[in-house]
């Protein structure tokens, strides 16, 4: 019997020849990720009674969830984090404005295929886009990783999802994810390793692929992964070569460490999804699995349209939005917020003219970071308002107001809806 991706990845991280689903291993992450919550984790860490972190060279921190600091309390958290980084000699700190941890770490090639990244952020499965094992952990667990350099993990059972066919005109990887979660439920992948592959995924750009393991966090997964290919290896080789903090690696070196499941690996479930049948999809309040075809909710009035987050704040997403709004205006009574996922994305969008196009249409551009996604600032909602967002979550109160409604969709749908003032089909609005 062969082994799944998760079994191989966690065996490697634990220094074991093999591991199987259900086994508990002491895994040593290649990177320990945290962000603004580092200040709170540091308090837990100090309570353990350990003076120095065990793995300063493997710790990476971003200030992204409340950046720039919206309140004195957030500013104090940031100041405490900077001091902790200096005191402990932590290798990576990305300051306010650099962007969202998952996007920034991908751009910086801090994590590579076959490696293990544990993060105190629930969307750490994001790094499965490159064939890394990414998993979210709690603050106490992260404090334990800082103190010891390892954490016990139960090797998850695996689900294989093969995506056949080809996505239709205007249909994106975001629609695919919403369709999968809507079909199998928000707990359909609970503590599972989900392996997604197939011709529809192979045909996607890297930016489109990044959406998938990120959204699988809303499927309940422990991790999700896509098979890394030439596109991935070439991207990361270029990134390590241009990085000031990374040792350059060749495409061959990166590829040699990639992990692929065995052909005879055993899966708990295997599903086939026909990409040709996926429609433009919208997740309706107040759960991600309340997914419906766009045609069923078209015409729903909205007050705010938001393009950004670690799910859909990349250059490809901003370009799609700019194409839709070119020569048009955001509807009266509606506002369009656009927040790039990183400073690099913002600079590229600026250079290519996308931000000018969006601003001429009436959009507001925000500092790279998480923005209003978790309800801190930069676009929280008022009671009774409706927001259409490219984010990954829409539960009640997610954007700071329990008496508001959040719908989720792709960037093109959000941009078209901003122009229409209601949920709209981008193929009908133009672009």
C-alpha positions in Angstrom: 0.0 0.0 0.0 1.3 3.4 -0.9 1.2 6.7 1.0 -0.8 9.9 0.6 0.7 13.4 0.5 -0.1 14.0 4.2 1.4 10.7 5.3 4.6 11.4 3.4 4.9 15.1 4.4 4.4 14.5 8.1 6.7 11.5 8.2 9.4 13.7 6.7 8.6 16.5 9.2 8.9 14.0 12.1 12.1 12.4 10.8 10.3 9.0 10.4 10.6 6.6 7.5 6.8 6.3 7.3 3.6 7.5 8.9 0.0 6.5 8.4 -3.3 8.2 8.9 -4.3 8.3 12.6 -0.8 8.2 13.8 0.4 10.9 16.2 3.9 12.3 15.3 6.2 15.0 16.7 6.5 17.3 13.7 9.1 20.0 13.3 7.9 22.8 11.1 10.2 24.4 8.6 8.4 27.7 9.3 6.2 28.9 12.2 3.9 31.6 11.0 2.2 34.3 13.1 0.9 37.8 12.6 -0.6 40.5 14.8 -1.6 37.8 17.3 2.1 37.4 18.0 1.8 39.7 21.0 -0.8 37.5 22.6 1.2 34.4 21.8 4.3 36.0 23.4 2.4 36.3 26.7 1.6 32.6 26.6 5.2 31.8 25.7 6.5 33.8 28.7 4.0 32.0 31.0 5.6 28.7 30.0 8.8 29.9 31.7 11.1 29.7 28.8 13.4 32.6 28.2 14.4 32.2 24.6 12.5 30.8 21.5 14.0 27.6 20.2 13.7 28.3 16.5 14.2 32.1 15.8 15.5 31.2 12.3 12.2 29.5 11.5 9.8 32.1 12.8 8.1 34.5 10.4 5.8 37.3 11.4 3.7 39.8 9.5 1.8 42.8 10.7 -1.2 42.5 8.5 -4.5 42.0 10.2 -4.8 45.5 11.6 -2.4 47.5 9.5 -1.9 50.4 9.8 -3.0 50.2 13.5 -6.6 51.4 13.8 -6.5 51.9 17.6 -4.0 52.6 20.4 -4.4 49.0 21.5 -3.5 47.6 18.1 -0.5 50.1 18.0 0.7 48.7 21.3 0.4 45.2 20.0 2.6 46.1 17.1 5.2 47.8 19.3 5.3 44.7 21.6 5.8 42.5 18.5 8.7 44.6 17.2 10.4 44.5 20.6 9.9 40.7 20.9 11.4 40.2 17.4 14.4 42.3 18.3 14.9 40.6 21.7 14.6 37.1 20.4 16.5 37.6 17.1 13.6 36.4 15.0 14.6 36.1 11.3 11.5 37.3 9.5 9.4 40.4 10.3 7.3 42.0 7.6 6.1 45.4 8.5 2.9 47.3 8.1 2.1 47.7 4.4 4.0 44.7 3.1 0.8 42.7 3.0 -1.0 39.5 4.1 1.2 36.7 5.5 0.1 34.0 3.0 0.7 36.2 0.0 4.0 37.7 1.3 5.5 34.3 2.4 4.6 32.9 -1.1 6.3 35.9 -2.8 9.3 35.6 -0.6 9.6 31.8 -1.1 10.0 31.4 2.6 8.3 28.0 2.3 8.9 25.4 -0.5 7.3 22.2 -1.8 7.4 19.3 0.6 7.9 21.4 3.6 5.7 21.9 6.7 4.4 25.3 7.7 2.3 25.7 10.9 0.6 29.0 11.5 -1.5 30.7 14.1 -3.9 31.6 11.3 -6.6 29.3 10.1 -5.9 29.9 6.4 -2.4 28.4 6.6 -3.5 25.5 4.3 -3.0 28.2 1.6 0.6 26.9 1.0 -0.8 23.8 -0.5 -0.8 25.7 -3.8 2.9 24.8 -4.1 2.7 21.4 -2.6 3.7 22.3 1.0 1.8 21.0 4.0 0.2 24.0 5.7 -1.9 23.8 8.7 -3.4 26.3 11.2 -2.8 25.8 15.0 -4.0 27.7 18.1 -2.1 30.3 20.0 -1.1 27.9 22.8 0.2 25.4 20.2 2.2 28.1 18.6 3.8 29.1 21.9 4.7 25.5 22.4 6.4 25.4 18.9 8.4 28.5 19.8 9.5 26.9 23.0 10.4 23.4 21.7 10.6 23.7 17.9 8.0 20.9 17.4 4.4 20.0 17.9 2.5 16.7 18.0 0.1 16.3 15.1 -2.3 13.6 14.2 -1.8 12.5 10.6 -5.1 13.2 8.8 -7.0 10.8 6.6 -7.0 11.9 3.0 -9.7 12.8 0.4 -8.9 13.0 -3.3 -10.8 15.4 -5.5 -10.2 15.2 -9.3 -11.4 18.2 -11.2 -12.1 17.2 -14.8 -13.0 19.3 -17.8 -12.5 23.0 -18.1 -14.0 26.0 -16.4 -16.4 28.0 -18.5 -16.3 31.6 -19.6 -16.0 33.9 -16.6 -16.0 31.0 -14.1 -13.0 31.0 -11.8 -11.3 28.9 -9.1 -13.3 30.8 -6.5 -16.5 29.6 -8.1 -15.1 26.0 -8.2 -14.3 26.2 -4.4 -17.7 27.6 -3.5 -19.3 24.9 -5.6 -17.3 22.1 -3.8 -18.0 23.5 -0.4 -21.7 23.9 -1.2 -21.9 20.3 -2.5 -20.2 18.6 0.4 -20.8 21.0 3.3 -18.5 23.3 5.4 -17.5 20.3 7.5 -17.0 17.9 4.5 -13.3 17.9 4.9 -13.1 18.2 8.7 -9.5 17.4 9.8 -8.8 15.8 6.5 -6.0 16.3 4.0 -7.6 17.1 0.7 -5.6 16.5 -2.5 -7.0 18.3 -5.5 -5.8 17.5 -9.0 -6.9 17.1 -12.6 -6.8 18.9 -16.0 -8.9 21.9 -14.9 -6.4 22.7 -12.1 -3.4 22.1 -14.3 -4.7 24.7 -16.8 -5.0 27.4 -14.1 -2.6 30.2 -13.4 -0.6 30.0 -10.2 -2.7 32.9 -8.8 -5.9 31.0 -9.5 -4.5 27.9 -7.9 -3.7 29.8 -4.7 -7.4 30.4 -4.2 -8.1 26.7 -3.8 -6.2 25.5 -0.7 -7.0 28.9 0.9 -10.7 28.3 0.5 -10.4 24.7 1.6 -10.0 26.1 5.1 -13.7 26.7 4.9 -14.2 23.1 4.1 -12.8 22.2 7.5 -9.5 20.7 6.3 -6.3 20.2 8.2 -4.5 20.8 5.0 -5.1 20.9 1.3 -2.6 20.5 -1.6 -2.3 20.7 -5.3 0.4 18.7 -7.2 3.4 21.1 -7.9 4.5 21.3 -11.5 6.9 23.2 -13.7 5.0 26.4 -13.2 5.5 26.2 -9.5 9.1 25.2 -9.6 10.1 27.9 -12.0 8.2 30.6 -10.0 9.9 29.6 -6.7 13.4 29.3 -8.3 13.0 32.8 -9.6 11.8 34.0 -6.2 14.7 32.5 -4.2 17.1 34.0 -6.7 15.7 37.5 -6.3 15.3 37.3 -2.5 17.5 39.2 -0.2 16.8 36.8 2.7 16.7 33.4 1.0 19.5 31.2 -0.4 19.0 30.8 -4.1 17.8 27.4 -5.3 17.6 26.0 -8.7 14.4 24.6 -10.2 15.9 21.1 -10.0 16.7 21.5 -6.3 13.2 22.6 -5.5 11.6 19.9 -7.6 13.7 17.2 -5.9 12.2 18.0 -2.5 8.6 17.9 -3.8 6.3 15.3 -2.4 3.7 13.4 -4.5 1.3 10.7 -3.3 1.8 7.1 -4.4 -0.5 5.8 -7.1 -1.8 3.1 -4.7 -2.3 5.4 -1.8 -5.4 4.8 0.3 -8.1 7.5 0.5 -11.1 7.8 2.8 -13.1 9.2 -0.1 -12.5 10.0 -3.8 -14.7 12.6 -5.6 -14.8 13.8 -9.2 -16.0 17.3 -10.0 -16.8 18.3 -13.5 -15.5 21.8 -14.1 -17.7 22.2 -17.2 -20.8 22.1 -14.9 -19.5 24.7 -12.4 -21.5 28.0 -12.7 -20.8 31.4 -11.4 -21.5 30.8 -7.7 -22.3 33.0 -4.7 -22.1 32.0 -1.1 -25.1 33.6 0.7 -25.3 34.6 4.4 -24.4 33.4 6.8 -22.3 30.3 5.9 -19.9 29.5 3.1 -21.7 26.3 2.2 -24.9 28.3 1.6 -23.7 28.4 -2.0 -26.1 29.1 -4.9 -25.8 29.8 -8.6 -25.4 33.5 -9.3 -28.5 33.4 -11.5 -30.6 32.7 -8.4 -29.4 35.7 -6.4 -28.8 38.2 -9.2 -30.4 41.5 -8.5 -29.8 41.4 -4.7 -29.0 45.1 -3.7 -25.6 45.7 -2.1 -24.1 48.6 -0.2 -20.5 47.6 -0.3 -18.3 45.6 -2.7 -14.9 44.4 -1.4 -12.0 43.0 -3.5 -9.0 41.7 -1.5 -7.9 39.3 1.2 -5.6 36.3 1.1 -8.1 34.6 -1.1 -8.6 37.1 -3.9 -6.3 40.1 -3.5 -3.8 39.2 -6.2 -2.8 41.0 -9.4 -5.0 38.7 -11.5 -8.0 39.6 -9.3 -7.4 43.3 -9.5 -6.9 43.1 -13.2 -10.2 41.4 -13.7 -11.9 44.0 -11.6 -10.3 46.8 -13.6 -11.4 45.3 -16.9 -15.0 45.1 -15.7 -15.2 48.7 -14.5 -13.3 50.3 -17.3 -15.2 53.3 -18.5 -18.0 52.8 -15.9 -18.8 54.2 -12.5 -19.6 52.5 -9.2 -23.4 52.8 -8.6 -24.8 55.5 -6.4 -25.4 54.1 -2.9 -22.7 51.5 -3.3 -19.0 51.7 -2.5 -16.1 49.6 -3.9 -13.1 48.9 -1.7 -10.0 47.4 -3.3 -7.1 46.2 -1.1 -4.1 44.5 -2.7 -2.8 41.4 -0.8 0.7 42.8 -0.8 2.9 45.8 -1.6 4.2 43.9 -4.6 0.7 43.4 -6.0 -0.1 47.0 -5.4 3.0 48.2 -7.2 2.3 45.9 -10.2 -1.3 47.0 -10.3 -0.2 50.7 -10.2 2.4 50.2 -12.9 -0.1 48.5 -15.2 -2.7 51.2 -14.7 -5.3 49.0 -12.9 -5.5 51.1 -9.8 -6.0 54.3 -11.9 -8.9 52.5 -13.8 -10.5 51.4 -10.5 -10.1 54.9 -8.9 -11.6 56.6 -12.0 -14.6 54.3 -11.6 -14.9 55.5 -8.0 -13.1 52.7 -6.1 -11.3 53.3 -2.8 -7.8 51.7 -2.6 -6.5 50.5 0.8 -3.2 49.7 2.4 -2.0 46.1 1.6 -3.3 43.8 4.3 -6.4 42.0 5.5 -8.5 45.2 5.6 -12.1 44.7 6.7 -12.1 41.0 6.3 -12.1 40.2 10.0 -13.9 43.4 11.0 -11.0 45.4 12.4 -11.1 48.5 10.1 -11.0 49.9 6.6 -14.5 49.1 5.6 -16.6 47.6 8.4 -20.3 47.4 7.9 -23.2 49.3 9.4 -26.4 47.5 10.7 -28.5 46.2 7.9 -25.9 46.7 5.2 -25.1 44.1 2.6 -21.6 43.4 1.4 -20.4 41.3 -1.6 -16.9 40.2 -0.9 -14.1 38.2 -2.4 -13.1 37.0 1.1 -13.3 33.5 2.4 -15.8 33.8 5.3 -19.3 35.3 5.6 -20.5 34.2 9.1 -22.5 36.7 11.1 -20.4 39.5 12.5 -17.3 38.6 10.4 -16.9 42.2 9.1 -17.6 43.8 12.4 -21.4 44.0 12.4 -23.7 41.2 13.5 -26.7 42.8 11.8 -25.2 42.9 8.4 -25.1 40.3 5.5 -22.0 39.1 3.6 -22.1 37.4 0.3 -19.0 35.8 -1.3 -18.1 35.7 -5.0 -15.2 36.1 -7.4 -13.5 39.4 -8.1 -15.3 39.8 -11.5 -18.7 39.3 -10.0 -17.9 41.7 -7.2 -16.7 44.4 -9.6 -19.7 44.0 -11.9 -22.0 44.2 -8.9 -20.4 47.4 -7.7 -21.2 49.0 -11.0 -24.7 47.6 -11.0 -25.4 48.3 -7.3 -26.7 44.8 -7.0 -25.4 41.3 -7.5 -24.7 41.0 -11.2 -23.2 38.7 -13.9 -19.9 40.2 -15.2 -20.6 38.7 -18.6 -23.6 41.0 -18.9 -22.0 44.1 -17.4 -19.0 43.8 -19.8 -15.4 42.8 -19.6 
